[in-house]
Amino acid sequence: MGREEVILKSRSEIEKLRTSNLLVAEILEILKGKVSAGITTMDLEGIADGELKRRGAHPAFKGYRGYPYCLCTSVNEEVVHGMPSVKRVLKEGDILSIDFGVCLDGYYGDAAATVAVGIASPEAIRLIEATSECLERAIPAARVGGRLYDISHEIQSCAEKSGYSVVRDFVGHGIGRSLHEPPEVPNFGRAGTGPRLKEGMVLAIEPMVNEGGSEVRILADGWTAVTADGKLSAHFEHSVAITEDGPYVLSRL
């Protein structure tokens, strides 16, 4: 993808993206509060669908390349794009990654978080906390004049210092009037390289961190990505605008 393809947003467009992303954040909080042993991932899908209808927004994922649901619900070794199911009953000790996006008035929001179901193992909690830290470490690198892979490097170095690996098959992305825009935002890279970051860029930064190796495989449904070694994976995401005042986290309450 060439640098010239990156769409810079005006201040007014960034505020519209803030509105969309704030809606994502609010509904994600509702969903996280509903996560408990015995609930199905399809139950969560129904809650998200109801909230969208109540607020007059459209699901960003449903219909995207044929994907049939509002949410991606990835459990344990599932990395991303897990599909809600009435058969997937959450159990005590599971970890669940919820990825959610909306389109409101033509502008997209996108965010994700991983939560424990009840009391999870110390190893699972450590993975969740480390992945969240990777995102928090990466956000300050989203500044005018920096390089794209400064963000990537922060994620990779944060994950690897904890003994984890970053997924290389899926990446973050630009976001705006389309769900996925240039540039791609890998979770690995060398600091000081990549396109120059400019005011008006809006990036969905989303570390996907595996307990074991970085390799993934796709299940027979054509969507669900799982760790190749069957170990746990966690996923966090924020949509972040690059402004002259520093990073503006659009999807943070």
C-alpha angles and dihedrals in degrees: 000000000000123000091238089066093065110108113220116210128220121232091258091051091049089054090052088051088049090056092051093045093046088057089052090051093049094050092044089056090052091050093048089053090055096052110113141132111287098029118113126227087240088058087059090048089055092051092050092047091050093049091050093051092047091053098041096243131130128233111253096207102042108099093007104139086339097305106155105207144065093228139044107216113187118185127201108312092017108106104189142336096039109168121231113248138179086224095058104088113181115235133204108274097025120126119221129199114203116196115186138172138178139193114216122175090342097308126107133226125192133178141146140196138182121223136180120244104231111312113354129188120278088246092056093047091049090053092049092049093046092051091050088050090052089059094045090050092049099050097071089056089064093091136131111272095020126112126257094237091054083077091047093048093053091054095046096046093046092051096044095048086061092050096256134119131230123233112249100185094069128045143183121258150195116276136196130107086357126050092232121033133157136309112061112219110210121200090229133051148115118281116245094031136097131051119332113260114240137194109268097034113130117199134187101216111196124170114200107193127188127207089218132015126349096240120112136183132203120240125230092268087073093234115058112092116201133182110268091226095047094243125136126281132194132197134195128174140182130177108230131190119210108225137168087254093055134264115345110203101212096185098051119104 
